[in-house]
Amino acid sequence: ETAALEDPNLFFPLLDLLVHPGSFEYPLITEPPQNIYKYAIDAIKESKLLSGDGVLASFEKSLALRAASPRLEAFHSYYTQRYGDPTPTRQQNPNCVAWIDWYGQRICRPDDLYAAAGYACPGWVEFMGHRVCGVEDIDQLPTDESKFRDPPQLLTFDHVFPTSAPPSAKTAILYGSVSSPNFFSLHYALYQLAKREEQPIKYVFRHLPPLPSTPANPAYLTGYGVSMDLKKMDYLALDDRRTRGSTSNKAENAQKVMSDKDEAATPEEDPILSLLPEATTPIDLGKPLTNDELTALGFKTSQVILESSDPLSTLKQLSQNFPKYATSISHRVNPLNESIVVALGENMRKVQSGANMVWMNGRPLQPTDMNPFALLRLMRKERQLISQLTKAGLSRSEAIEVLTHPSLTKPSAGQMLEGIFDASDRKDGGGVIVWLNDIEKEDRYSRWPSTLDTLMKPSYNGQVPPVRRNLFNIILALDLSKTTTVSTLNLATSIVQRGYPFRFGIVPIAETEEATNIAKVFYYLNEQFDPLQAAGMYMKAADARRPVVSVESLERVFDSVAASESADAKLPWKTFEEVTSSWDSADLIGRLTKYCERLALTNEASKGGHFFINGKYAPLSDDWIKNLQQEMAEQTQFLQESIWSGEITDSEELDMSNWFYDLPITASTRNAHIYPSSSGASALRIVPMIDLGLPNSFVYHPEAKAAPLSMWIIGDLDSQGAINLMMEGLQAMFSIIRELVLTGSDTKQTPASSFRLSFVHVPDSSNPAPPKIASALLDVLLSNPLPSSEDIMELITSLVTDPEAAEDVLKRIRGDGKELTIQRALEIVANGKKLAEKIGFKEGDLGIIVNGRVVGPLPPNAFAASDFHTLASYEKNKRVAPIEEALQLTLNEGEDEPGKLTDTMVARISSVILADQIPESGMVDMSPTPRARQYLQLESANASFTIGNNETAMFHFGVILNPVSDTAQKYSSLLEWLADDDLVHAVVYLNPPHQVEEMPLKRFYQYNLSPRLTFNAEDKSLVKAKVEFAGLPPDPIYTLGMD
């Protein structure tokens, strides 16, 4: 179970190793605990099951913590509640302790399992006392499949093998314990059947609770802290059973008993007292410390730690027993070391004095993370990350340097402008957007200043200064047939009526006949009345009790308006039927459809609707006002910077309502698959490319042999959709270089949208077309030199139009390259299927992977050549460029002297880092916690100490610690526990409080924590984990605390 915490795939191989009769001279279950541990660890090392860097150390720590105990108890509790006592009944075989649940049938022998599952074993043999099937080729017999229609319900914590078993696989659940006499024979039979390539079974293992007859062997709790808190000095703090009748001052007695152990212990016996200089004057232990003596206590404590030969051990011993040493430190540590005081004071200018902070590989850790169980979970995840980066070609120190490089966190110049689209309706013929207000023309804004310099004036609480210009244009795309739209529209009209400097526009989404009719009426009302008045008429038709706004209710409101307010209409009034049927709005609805298609505004993409802020897109959610305020603040700052730099001039003729739309980087169309949303098919998905199985053969343009991005087209390459996608991708690649050539640019300088292209074939069994393109593509991708984009385009075109000419093209492209063998073709197809399964693609799905980001599944004809340009440019600027810069600076790569950094390294490393940056919640709008090692800017000499090797460590901890705090008592034990691992490096900056006004620590503390199991020398049994306080002053009253 503990090994499965490190890697779930280790459970069954390790179980098989430990219970196999041939693994050990004697069955492990008969050995004492220390021998079990030693023999098992030796076997694990020999089999290399826990062979990764740091895996064995993490495993030993987890085992010492009994980290798997909750899972074991969950299995035991489930069995007891469902089946009761695991002891076989009188009617059952007494040796049937372990048993298999086979669709409600209790099976205790492998013979019965084979018979029930429909298998025949040609040769049974006795192997070291166990009956097993000795023939690998087990015969499959016909069975009644109706018996297996209802598979058993699996638990979330079940162990299942194989994890990739097909849905049709039959399920067998083994309830067993390694001490069960029939356990191995049942396990062996299930394990062999589960490893079959054809029709494997699904082997589920569940732990059996201990038999009532077995001796109790509880696991002792570990991984916790214990404190002994001294009572406050203001109250009766002494045990009056010892001091009853004493008239001495109780506070002084309390102070004395906290310190009198100083004199009782000799310096040779006490590790802390031996570090302190001899007192120059007699110490009155019965006298409480004065304010002057308390003031520098933090600095003096830091000095004792920093000047010791073993700072970590001193930190732990001193902080956890601080009340015992406080008086001696205050009197004996004189004078203070000036160098230490200066260094500590210098750091206090950068970090609040007395603060405690921890980072692991640049990622800040929260106080809730600072316990052994959480640290092990985080370190497992971090170990996987660093291992993937080292597989991609970096050393450990380089990997950590890249992860924490400032290039990954600094904002780029165009970051604010990323994802901006031309949301105006100019390209669609106009009239699509219904503007609720116009700040530049309406009288209500006449008192506002029109000069843009007003933006430069200071504002408060993030408020936007009122300027009589259409600076902030907000467009809401809403399905007016939904009742939820009313609340959004009501909020928008309220903002307008309150006089905020925002311009709101409404675009109806008309995907259904009812929504189209409502959109027509909405447009008609806006032609006849003031936009706010028209919006109010529409909202009257909504009934909050119903999910949709019916045409009938809108018609009633329309007729009511016709009766009461048609005289105020701007144009001759029409009936409701005329508006929804014959009114001259067909052209307007056509323009609306074009607008929505251009900007990918659909109900499927975002059920709540969509909105643009000066072209910056976001799906409409319940907290859209919060997003609006955040974006307004960013855009206001951008406008201020543009005015300051002179990019925007304060001219009346400047049309600010379209200024963002006319920027060179503004996209005219929006492909929902390029710009990720928070959910759905276009949600952001990034997978690490390490071990993903992507082919490393690429198509480049002949004029450019370097590409910052690597793309793979995935799908059935013989389908028409995949053919179109490949052609568009190749045309995009060709057009990039052609544009460089036509403009006279250097083709060696790769633009942001340049990329290299490869293909992954995932055949679709439902595709009736005979395979022709896929096999040819796979063939030429193995050729040497690799084909160019022009050659591939010519090959695909000829395969589609002229198959006979394609053979000549294929021979010319292949050249002297090796031909595609059947075995190699089958291997490539199998790899393609495995890859599709890993990224969640099904047969027939079509998609793109770009540096680890999965785009798709894509509908047919969803990606044109221009979309490839946009995708490449977006991914390069948004994600890949900062990582590429960090790699170049870390590896000292220059343009004229290229080193080991390759396109493949950039693609693999960027995919790993980007996957790590995605928040666990999956929300696109949540920024991941940035990594940074800002603590390295602190003064280290005379203010810090280090643990471990900086060059070879996988885990770099930065710790800022107040040595006279409760936190130091706990963290010192955790640091000592971590320091046992050779892959851990830590730099600890002491950060005492600038002034101490009262005794900072009034408790003794110990942490029950060990890096590995320990055993008694006499009987080789496990040492029971416990906490003991030795040498505490006996007179005070203590309060016991645990964490």
N, C-alpha and C positions, 0 to 999 in steps of 0.2 A: 504493500500500500504506500509506503514512503517513497519507493522508487517511482511509483505512478504519479506522485506529486511533481517530481522532476520532469517526467515525460510519460504520459499515459500509455504510449506504445511499449514501454518497458515492462509492463505488468506481466503479460503472459510469457514472454521469454524468460524473465527472472523466476516466475512461478515454476515453469518447466525445469529450469536449471536446479532450483533448490529442492524439488521433490523427486527428481529423477534418481532412481536407485543407483545408477552408475556414476553419479557426480561425486559422491563422497564414500569414504571407506565404511563409515557407519551412518545410519540414518540420523540426520541432524536432530530430530526430535528427541533422541536419546541422550544428547550431549548437554552439559551444563551451559548456561547462557553465554559465558565468555567464549567457549569453544564454538558455539553456534555462530556468534558474531564474527569470530576470527575466520572460521572456515568459509562462511558465506561471503565475507569481504574478499578473501583470497580468490574464491571462485568468480566473483563479480569482476575483479581486476583481470583475471585470466581470460574471461569471456569477453571483456571489453564492452560490457553492457552500459557501464557508467564511465565511458572513456573521454567524454568531452571535458574541456577546460573548466575546472572548478565544479564539475557535476558531483564528483565523489565527496568533496568537502561539504557541499550543500546537502547531499544525502545524509551524511553523518550528523550534521547539525539538526536536520529535520527529525532524524531518528532519536537523537538525544532529547528533543523537545516533545516527543510523542505526537508529532503533528498529525499523524494519520489516525489517532485514536477516535476522533469524532466520526470519521467515516466507518470505522469498525463498529462503533456503537450504533450507528445508523443501520448497518446491516443486521446486527444482532437484534435490535429493537423491532425491525420489520419482520424478521423471522418469528420472533416470540409472539408478536401480536397476531400473526397470520396462522402459524402452525403450533405454537406453544412449545412444549418441552422437546428438544431435539433427540432425546433418547429413543431408540427404536422400541416399539411396543411389543407385546408378547406375540402378536400375530405376525410381526415382521422379523426378518433375519437379524440377529443381534449384531452381525457385521455390517449391516446396512446403515451406517452412520452418515456417510456422504451419500447423496442420492441426486438423481436427475429428474427435474420436472419436464416431462415431455408431453405437452398439451394435456395436462391434468393427470398423466400416468406417472407413477412413482417407479423409477428404474434404479436398480442397485448394482447391476452387472453390465459390462460392455456387450455381452451376447444379447441381452434383452434390448439394449440401445440399438444395435445394428438391425435387429429384427423389426423393432418399432419404427425405425427411420427408413426402412426399405433398402438396407445395404446387406451384402453377403460377404463374409470374410472367408476366403479360400483356405487360409491356414492359421489356426490359433496356436500360440506357443506360450510356454511358461517362461517369464523373464524375471529372475530374481524374486520369485514368489508372487508375481503378478501375471494375470492372464491378459495378453495383448494380442492384437492382430498382427501377425508377422509378415504380411504381404502388403506392399504399398498400393498395388492396384486393387482397390476394393470394388467389388461388383455392385452396380446400381440395379435395384429391382423395381418393377412397377408398383406404385402405391396408390391408394385411394386419396387423391388430393383434397377431397371434401373434408377430411379430418383436420386439415391445417388452414382452414379459412380464417379462423380467429387467432391471430398470433398473441402470445402472452404480453401483458403490459410491462414495459421496461421501466426501471427506476432511473432517475437522473444521475445517480452515482454508480450505476452498474458498470462492470467491466465487460466489454463486448469485443469479440474477435471473430472474423476480421472486421475492422471498422468500415471497410468498403464493401461489405456483403450486399448482394443484390436484394431488392425488396422482396423477391420471391423466396429467399432463403428461409428454410425452416429453423426455428429457434429452440435451443436446448438450454435449460438453466440448471447449472450445477450448484447445489448447496453443499458446501464441504469445508473441512478443516484439514490442514496438512497432517494432523495427527490421526485422521480417520484411516482405518486399515484398508479400506477400499478406495481411497482417494486417488492414488496414482493411476490405477487401471481405468477409472472413469475419466479422469483428466486426459490421459493419453489418448483414449478413444475419441473424445470430443476434439482434442487439439488436432489429431490427424484428419478428422472429417472436416474441420473448419479450414484446413490448409489446402484442401482440394481445389484445383483450378476450375473444374467443372462441378456445378451444383454443390457448392460448399454449404455447410450448415452455419448458423450463427451461434457461437459458443458464448454464453453469458455466465459469468462466475459471481456467486454471492457467498459471503462468509457465513459459516454456521456458528451460532453461539456456543460457548463452552458447555459441555455436558455437566449437569448438576453434580455428578460423581467426581469430577476432576477437582483438584485443589484450587482454591482461589488464588489468582496471581494478578492482583490489580496493578495498573500502571500509575505510578506516582506523578502527581502534577509537577510541572516544571515550566520555566519561562515566565516567572512572575517576580514582582518586587515586594519586599516587606519593610515597613518602617516602624520605628519605635519613637513616637513623638513625645517630646517633653511638654508637660503642662505649662501654661503661661505663668510667668513669674509673678503676675499680679494676684494670683490666687494661691490657695494651699497646694503647693507643688510637691510636697514631700509625703512619703508614706508615714502617717502619724503613728503607726504601730511601732516605728523605730524612734520617733522624735516626740512622742506624746509627753507633755510636761515641760518641754524645752521652751524657753522664752526668747531664744535668739531670733534674729530677723530671718524669716523664712525665705525671702528673696535672696539674701546673701548666702544662706545655706544651699539654696538651689544652684546659685552660681558656683559655689565651692564644689559641690558634688559633681558638677559637670567637668571640673578641671582637676580634681585632686588625684586622678589617675596619672597625671603627668609626672608627679613626683614619685609615685609608687613604682613606675616602670623605669628601668635604666635605659639610657640611649642605645645600648647594644641590643636590648630586647625589642624596643619600639622602632619601626621603620621610619616614622615621621620625626620623632624626637631626635633620632640620630642625625637628621638633616639640619636641625636648628642649631645656631650658635649658642654658646653658653650665656646664661643671663648675667649681665654686668651688675645688676642690683637684685636684692631678694624680691621674689614674686609673692604677693599676697593673694593666694588663691581664693580667699574668702571675700575678696573685694570685687564687685561687679566692674566690668569695663566701662570706662568713661566715654563720653561722646568723642573726645579727641582720639582715644585709643581705637574706637570703632571705625572712625572715618577712613583710615588707610588699611583696614583689615583685608579688603578685596585685593589691593595691590600687593600686600605682604604675602597673602596666600598664593597669588600668581607667581611671585618671586620664588617661593619655596618649590613650587612645581617645576618652573622653567629651569632652575639651577640644579635640579636633581639629575642623577644619571639615568633614571627610568621615569620620565615624566608621566606616562600613562598610569603606571602602577601607583605613583605618588598621588596623582589626581584622584584615583579611585579610593585609595586608603584615606586620604585627607578629607575628601568631600563626604564620604559615607560615614565618617566618624568626626565630623567637624566640631560638634560641641565639646568633644574631648580635648581638642587641640587649640581651640580659639584663643584662650588666655595666653598660652605659651607662645603662639605665633605673634600675638600682639606685642608681647614684652620682649621676645628674643630677637625678632627680625628687625634689627636696627643697625645701621641706617638702611634705607631703601636703595636698591641698585638704580642709579640714575638712568642708565641705558634702557632698562626694562620699563621704568616709568615713562620715559619719553616715547618708547615704541608703543606702549599701551595707550598713551594719550593721543598719539598720532592716529591710531586706528579709531579712537572714539570720535574723531571728526568725520569719519566715514560711516560708522555704525553706531547706533544708539547704545550707550554703555549699559551693560547688564543684559543685553539681548542674547537670545540663543537661536541659532539657525543651522540647518544641515542641508547639504547638497550631495547628490550622488550622480557622478558624471554630468554635472552641470544642471541637473533637474532638482528643483527645490523639493524637499521632503516636508510633509506636514507633521505636526506632533503626533497625529494618529498613526503615522507610518513608523514611528520610532518604537517598535516592539519587535522581538525576534521573528514572530510569525509573518508580520507584514513585510519586514525587511527581506526575509527569504523569498517571499512572493515577488517582490520588486526586483531582487537580484536575479531570480530565474529569468524574468522577462528581459532584464538588461543583459544577462549573459547570452541569451539568444540573439539579441540585437548586435552585440559586439562580435559574436561568432559569425554572423552573417556578413558583417563588414570586413572581417578578416578573410573570409572566403572570397570576397570580392576583390581582394588585393591590398588591403591596408593592414598595417601593423596595429596592435592594440592602442599604442599611444597616438598614432595617426587617426585611428577611428574616433577616439575621444576628442582629439583636437578638432576634427571636422564637426562632430556633433555639437560642440560648444563654440563653434567659430562665430564671431560677431556678424559675419555676412548672412547667416541664417536668420538673424533677428532684426537686422537694420531695415527700416522701410525703404523701398525703392522709390525712385523719383516718380514713376507712373503708377504706383500702387493704388492711389486714390481713384485713378481714372480707369482701372481695370474693370472690364465688364460693363462698359457704357455703350448704349445703343442709341441710334437715332429713333427716339420714340415719338417724334413729330409725325403728323399725317401728310407731310408735303409730298412724299414719294407715292402716296396712295390716292392722291386727288383732293385731299382736304375734306373738312367737314366731319371726319370720323370722331374727333375728340370734342366732347361737350364741355366747355370751360365754364365752371361755376362762377368765376370772378376774373377780372383783368385789372391788376394793380396799376398799370400804366394809364388806363383810360377811365376807370370809374371814379366818381366824385368822392366816394367815401375815403379814398386815399390821397385826396388833393393836398392835405397839409404835410404829407411826408416829404422829406428832401429827396430829390432825384439824383443827386450826385453820388457816385460810387465810393467816394472818399468817406462817406458815412460809415462804411463797413470797417474802416480803420479805427473808429472810436472804440474805447473799451466798453465791454458789455459785462453783465453780471449773470451768474448762474447759467451760463450757456445760452443766454437769450440772443436771438438774431436781431440786429438793429433794423428798424423799419426803414426801407428804402423804396421809393416809388419806381421800382423797376421789377420786371418779372424775372427775378433772380432764381427763385426756387419753384420749379414747375413739377408738380406731383400729378401723375396720371394713374388712376385706379381703373383696372380692367375687371369688370364684375359681371357675373351672370345675373341679370335682373329678374330672372324667374325664381331665384332662391330668396327665401325670407331672411336668411342671414346677411344678405347684401344690404338690407335696410339699415341695420345697425352701423355698418361701415359708412354708408352714404350719409346717415344722420350725423355721425361724428365729423365727417368731412364738411358738411354744411355748417355745423356748429363752429368749427375752426374758422371758416370764412366769415361768419357773422360776428365773431369775436374780434376780428380785425388783426389776425396774425399775418405776417408778411409771406404767406404761402399762396401759390396759385394752384387750384385744384381742377383737374379735368377728369371726365368720366368716359370710359369706352365700354359699351355693352359687349358681352360675349354671347353670340347667337349661334349655338350649336344645334338647338332643337327648334322645332316649328313654333312651340310656345314661346321660347326665348326670343326667337326672331320677331314674332308679332309684338311682344312687349318692347323690344328694341325699337321697332317702327313707331309705336305710340310714344315712346320716350323722346325720340328724335322730333316727332311732330309737335309735342308739347313744348319743346325747346325752341321750335320755330315760332310758336305762337306767343310764348310768355317769357318772362325773365327766367334764367336757368335755375336760380334758387327756388322760384315759385313752381317751376315745372318739376323739380326734384321733390318738392313737398307734395304735389299732386300724386306722383308715383308712390311715395311712401304711404299715403293714405290707403292704397289698395292692398297693403301687406297685412296679413293676419299672423301674429306671433305664434298662434296655436298650430299653424300649418307650415310644413317645410318649404312650400313653394308659393309663389305669387300667381294665382290663377288669372287667366285671361278674362274670365267672367267678372271677378272682383275689380279688375282694372277697367273693364267696360262700364261697370256701375259708376266708378269714380269719374270716368270720361264723360258719361252722360250727365252726371251731376255738374261737372265743370261746364259742359255745353249749355246747361240751363241757367247757370248763375254767372259765368264769367266769359262766355263766348263773345260778348260785346267788346271786351277788352283785347280780344285776339288781334294779332298783327295782320293776319291774312283771313280770307273767307273761310269759315268753319266747315269741316268735313265730318261725316259720320264715322263712327268707330269702324264699321265694316269697310268703308272706303279707305281708311288709313291702313288697315291690316291687309287689304287685298289689292285695290287698284290705285292707291296713292303712289305718286311718282317718287317712290323711295327705293326702287330696285337698284338704282345706281349707287345709292348711299349704302345699302346693305352689301352690295358687291365690293365697295371700297372698304367697308368694315371687315369683310371676310379676308380681303387681301392684306389688310393691316394686321389682323390676328395671325394669319399664316406667316407673314414676314417676321413677326416677333415671337412666334410659337406660344401664343396665348390660348391655352386650352384648359378645360375643367379637369382633365386627367392629370395634367402636369401640376396643378395646384387647385384643390377643391375650393379653397377660400377665395381665390382670385389672384391677381397679380398687381404689382405697382412699380412705377418708375419714379425715381427722384433725379431730375435732370438727366434722364437716360440710364441711371444706375438701377439695375433690376433687382427685385427681391420678391419671393412668393409672399402672398398676403396671408398673414397668420394673426392670431389673437393679439400678439404684442407688436403689431406693425407700427404703432405710435412710438414705441421705444426705439425700434429700428430707424424710424423717421428722424427722431431727435439725434441719434448717434450720427446718422449720415449727414444731417444738416450741419452739425458741428464740424465734421471733417471737410465738407464742401465749403463752409464759411472760411475755414482756415486756408483752404486751397485758393479761394478767391482773393483773400487778403494777401497771400504770397504772390499771386499773379499781378495784383495791383501794385504791390511794392516793387516787383521786378520790372514793371512797365509792360508786361505782356498784355494786360488789359488797360486800355486808356479810358479816361472818364469822358466819353463822348456820347451825346444824346442820340447819335445815329447808330450806335452799337446795339444790335439786337441781342440782348442778353437771354431772351427766351429760347433762342436757338444756338447760343454760344457753345454749349457743351456738345450739341449734336453735330456741329461743324468742325470739331477738332479732328486732326488727321487720324488719330487712333480710334475714333468712334466707329463701331461696326454698324452697317446698315441693316443687317439681318441678324436674327438670334436663333442659333440652333440649340435647342434645350439639352441636347446630349453633350455639348461642349462645356456649357456653364452649369455646374452641378447644382442640384437642389437638395433640400434636407431629406427627401424621401422619394420613393418611386424608382422607375428605371433609370432616371438621370441622377440618382444620388451618388455622391462621391465614394468611389471604391478604389483603394490602392492596395496592391498585394506585393510583398517582397518577391523579387524575381529570382532570388537564390533558391535553387532546387525546384524551381517551377517547371523546368523542362522546356523552356523556349528555345527555338533553334537559333544558332549563332551565325547563320548565313544570311547576308543582307544584299539588297540591291541598292547601289549608289548610282547617282548620275555620273557619267564618265568625266565630267569637268570638276567634280567636287568629291574628294575622298574622305571628307570629315563631316560629321553631322552631330549636332548637340543632342538630338533626339533619336530614339529608336522606336519604330512602330512595327507592330505585328497585326496583320489582318487575319482574323480567326473565323472559321466557318467552313461550310461545305464549298470548297473552291470550284466545284462543278455546277453549283447553282447559279441562276441568273443574277441573283442579288449579290453574291460574292464576286462574280465577274465584273459587274458594274462598279462595285466598291474598289476592286483592284485597279480597274482602268482609271477611276477618278483619282486614286492615290498616286498612281504613276504619272498621270498628267500634272498633278500638283507638284510632284518632285521635279518634273521636267520644266515646268513653267518658272520655278524659282530660279534655276540656273540660267534659263533663257532670258529672264528679266535682268539678271546681273550682266550677261553678255551684251544685251542691247543698250544698257546704260553705261557700259564701259567699266563696270566694277570688277574688283578682283574676285575671281571665282573661288580662290582659296579661303576667302573670308566668308564664313558660313553665316547667313542671315538668321534671324531669330526663328523663322518658319521653315528652315531646312531640316530634313530628316532623312534617315535611311529606312528601308522598308523590307520586311520579311513576311512570310506567310505560314499559317498553321492550318493544316487540313483536318477538319472534323467531319467525316462523311455522315450524311443524313440518309438513313435507311429508307426514308419515304420518298427520296428523290429518284424518279424513274429514269432520268437521263443517264446514258452510259458515261462512265468516267473517262475524261480525256485531258482536261486542263490540269487537274490536280497532279496526276502522275508526271506530266511533262514539267510542271513547275518544280516539283520535288527533284526531278532529274537534273535540271539545269542549276538548281541551287547547290548541288554537289560538285559542279564543274569548277575548273580552275584555269584562268581567273574567273571571278564571279561575273555574272552578266550585268549589263547596265540596264537602266530603266527603259531606254529606247528598245533594247533587245527584247526585254520582257513584254513590252507593249506590242511589239511586232509579233511575238510568239502567241500571245493571247488572242490578238486580232485574227491571225491566220488560223488558229485552232477553231475559232468561232465561224469564220467566213469561208476558209479554204483549207480543210484538213489535209489535203494532199501536199500543198505547199508548206504546211507546218512541219513536215518531216525534214525538209531541207533546212528550214530555219532552226529546227532543234539540233540538227547535226552541226550547223555552223556555230551556234551558241555554245554547245557542249564542248566542242574542240577536243582536246585530249583528256578531258575530265572523265572520271569513272562513271559508268552507267549505273542506273538505279536498279538494284537487284530486288527480287520479290521479297526476300527476307528484310532488306533495308526499308522497303516501302511499307511492309507490315509494321515494322518497328516505329516508323515515323507516324503512321496512322494511330498506333496504340498510344504513343506519347501525346498526340493531339487530343485523343479522348481523355487521357488522364488530366491533361492541362485544362481542358474544358470543364471537367468535373471539379477541379480545384477552384476555379473562378466562378463556378455556379452556372455555367452555360449548359443548355440541353441540346439535343440533336436538332439541327436546323437553325440554331441561334447564330447570329452574325454580329461581330463586334471588332473592336480595336483595342490593343494594349499599347500605351505610350508611356515608356519609362515607369512601368508598374501600375499606371492608372488604367482601370478597366472602363472602357466606353461601350455601353450597350447592355443588353442586346438591342440591336438597331433594326428598325423596320426597313423594308426594301426602299432603295433610292433616298435614304435619309441623309446621305453624305455626298456632297459634290466636291469638286477639286478645291473650290474656295473654302469649304469647311475644313479640309485638311490643313490649309494655310492657317485658318483661324485657330484650329485646335493646337497646331504646333507652336504658333506664336503665343497663345494663351498659356500653355503648359511651360514653355520656355521661360517666359517673363514671370509667371506666377510662382512656379515651383522649382524648376531645374536650374535656372541661372544662379540663384544664391548658392546652391549646393556646388555647382561647377566652380564658382569663384572661390568657395571655401576649400575645395580640393586643390585648385591651382596654387593657392597661397600656402596651404599646408604642405604640399609636396614640392613647393618651389618650382612650379612649372612655368616656363616662359614661352612666349610665342615663337621665338627664334630657336629655342633649345627644348623641344618637347621631351618629356621624360617617360615615365611608365604609365601616365594617365591616358587611357584609351576611351573611345566611344562606349565600348562595352562596360568598362569600369564605371563611367559616369551613369550609364543607364541602370546598372545593378545597384550601385551605391545610392543613387537618388531614390530608387524604389524602396529601399530599406528604410532610409531616413524619412521619406514622406509617409510611409505606412506607420512609422512610429509616431509621427506628429498628429495623426488623426485622433481626435478625442474618442474615448471609449463609448460615449453616448451616440457617436455618429453624426452629430449635428454639424452642418457645414458652417453655421454662423458662430460656432464656438471656437475661439482661438486656442490652440494647444499651449500648454505651459511652456514657455521658451526655456531652452537650456542656456546657461551662462555660468562661467566661473569667475564672477566678479570679485569673489573673495581673494583671488590671486593678486588683486591690486592693493591689498592690505599690507602693512609692514609685517614681514615674517620674522626677521632677525630680532631676537630678544622679546618676541611676543607670541611665538608659536612653537610647536614641535610636530614632528612627522612620524608616521608609522608606515612600514612597508616600502616596497621598491616602486618608485614612480615610473620607471621605464617598462616594467613587465606587468604591472597591475592591470586588471580588467575593470576594477571598481575604484574610482577616484572619489573619495569622500572629502568634502570641505565642511569643517565644523567651526562655528563661532560659539564659544561656550563661556558662560559665567561660572567660574569655579566655586562660588559660594552660593549656589542655587540648588533647589530641589532637582532641577533638570540635570545638573552635573552629576548628582548622585546616581541617576539612572543611566545617563548616556555614557558615563565612564565604564560601566559594566558592559554596555553594548559595544563600545569601541574595543574593549579587551576581547570580547567574544568574536568580533569581526577580525581583529588582528591575527587570530589563529590561522586565517586563510592567507596563503601566499599571494593570492590575486587581489588583495585589498591594499590600497594605499590611502592614507588619510593625513590631512594637514589640519591641526587643531589650533585655532587662534583663541587665546584666552581673552575674555572680555569682561573683566570685573566691573561692578558698579563704580561710578566716579566717586561717590561718597556712600558710606554705610552709616545709617542713623540708628539702627537697632540690630540685635543679633540676627544675621541673615539666615542661619540654619539652626533649627531647634529640634532636630531629629537625627536618629541613627538609621542607617538604611543598608539593606543588602539585596542583591538580585540573584535569584536562583536560576543560574544559567550556566550551561556547559557546552563546549563545542562538539563533544562526542560522548558516547556512553562510557561509563566507568564501572569497574567490577571490583569485587572484594578479592584480595589475594588468596584467602584461605579456601573458600568454597566456590570461587569463580561465579558467584551470583551477582546480580545487578546491585550497584550501590543505590540505595533509596535516596532520591533527591529531597533535601531538606535545608532549612535555613537555621543557623545558630548564631546568636549574638553572644560573644564572649567579652568579658571585661567591662561590662556596662556598670556605671555607678549604681549601687543598689538602693540608694535612698529616694530618688525621685519617683513620682508616679508617671508611667508611660501610657500612651494610647497606641494600641496596635492598629496598623493600617496595611492594606495590601493593594497592589495594582498589577 
